[in-house]
Amino acid sequence: MEEFKYLIPEESIDAIMDNVSVLRDIEKDLRHLFVERGYLEVLMPSFEYVDLYNDMDIGIDEEKMFQYVNYEGKRVALRVDFTVPLARLYCSQNENGEKRYCYFGKVYRKEKRHKGRSSEFFQAGVELIGKGGFAGDLECLELVLKTMTCLKLKHIRIEMGSAKFYHRLVEIVDDERFIDILKRRDLSAMKSFVESHHFDQSIQTLLMTLPQAFGDVQVLYDMKNRVEDTLLKEAIEELIELYEKIPHRELLTFDLAMTPMMKYYTGIMLKGYSPYSAQPIMNGGRYDHLMNHFDREVPAIGFSYELSHILKALEKEEEA
Ligand SMILES: N[C@@H](Cc1c[nH]c[nH+]1)C(=O)O
């Protein structure tokens, strides 16, 4: 036993020792900004019923949850997401109208094979509940851009996509294989896929350009001229409108091939990238139907930073 006593389970990678003070500084600055903007800090419980996440079909497989069976014989999981419990909180407290929440804490997502990857994600995020449409999107995006200075990273890029665009496209294409091809941005697979279907000409051209439909706002203008479907056009126009109204938009780029990280996204989607992090340092988006699960119609939008990814990116950026 002696030689095993320093071993740790593969779910744990070692403690964060360096730069904890940097992490706390970032957290402090973000908290200050969120609270100043009217976001109420909440400390959410670490445990939720597995059924809550499953019934809301958020797109995180059950195998990714750390679970146990409690005394009631019900399965309980360590928190895998903050957005879902906050939607529950809003509905269970019978809230109405706009509510702004912010949070700092960990979510736990099991990796299949760990490959040195952590299963603990330290998130700092906000949820803006009850503010729909353009006004809500604008408030959220402005806040994202405002937070940039808190992160201490010199190089950041914010990518925007649209779940509305994605869902409509999936509906039109009506073949599951399309999703995987899109995720891989595999041009030759897309070509064979298109050839094996009888889509009309405009959809064919759209699908073939999609894997490379990322970049500055010009991508949106080009794609807008290319699509004929009303919903697809609307989704692109939403992004363009936001871009045109937002100040300090230099950091914004677009990706129409973005696939939703979470199944609950219904409108704009946001991802933050650092050249020094393989994984996104921020994820977010609009989720207008999540609260239907509680028989409520409440629009909402939010985002969360992955503080441990940011910390690692900072270390690498400094080295470089
Ligand atoms: N909960 C999402 C991020 C998010 C917050 N609000 C909306 N989306 C995630 O963990 O990726």
Ligand as a Chemical Component Dictionary entry (heavy atoms), coordinates in Angstrom:
data_LIG
# 
_chem_comp.id                   LIG 
_chem_comp.type                 NON-POLYMER 
_chem_comp.pdbx_formal_charge   1 
_chem_comp.three_letter_code    LIG 
# 
loop_
_chem_comp_atom.comp_id 
_chem_comp_atom.atom_id 
_chem_comp_atom.alt_atom_id 
_chem_comp_atom.type_symbol 
_chem_comp_atom.charge 
_chem_comp_atom.model_Cartn_x 
_chem_comp_atom.model_Cartn_y 
_chem_comp_atom.model_Cartn_z 
_chem_comp_atom.pdbx_ordinal 
LIG N1 N1 N 0 -24.031 27.003 -18.488 1  
LIG C1 C1 C 0 -23.306 27.138 -19.721 2  
LIG C2 C2 C 0 -22.897 28.575 -19.960 3  
LIG C3 C3 C 0 -24.089 29.469 -19.930 4  
LIG C4 C4 C 0 -24.495 30.288 -18.948 5  
LIG N2 N2 N 0 -25.667 30.815 -19.358 6  
LIG C5 C5 C 0 -25.947 30.386 -20.541 7  
LIG N3 N3 N 1 -25.001 29.532 -20.902 8  
LIG C6 C6 C 0 -22.066 26.245 -19.686 9  
LIG O1 O1 O 0 -21.697 25.741 -18.649 10 
LIG O2 O2 O 0 -21.435 26.082 -20.705 11 
# 
loop_
_chem_comp_bond.comp_id 
_chem_comp_bond.atom_id_1 
_chem_comp_bond.atom_id_2 
_chem_comp_bond.value_order 
_chem_comp_bond.pdbx_ordinal 
LIG N1 C1 SING 1  
LIG C1 C2 SING 2  
LIG C1 C6 SING 3  
LIG C2 C3 SING 4  
LIG C3 C4 DOUB 5  
LIG C3 N3 SING 6  
LIG C4 N2 SING 7  
LIG N2 C5 SING 8  
LIG C5 N3 DOUB 9  
LIG C6 O1 DOUB 10 
LIG C6 O2 SING 11 
# 
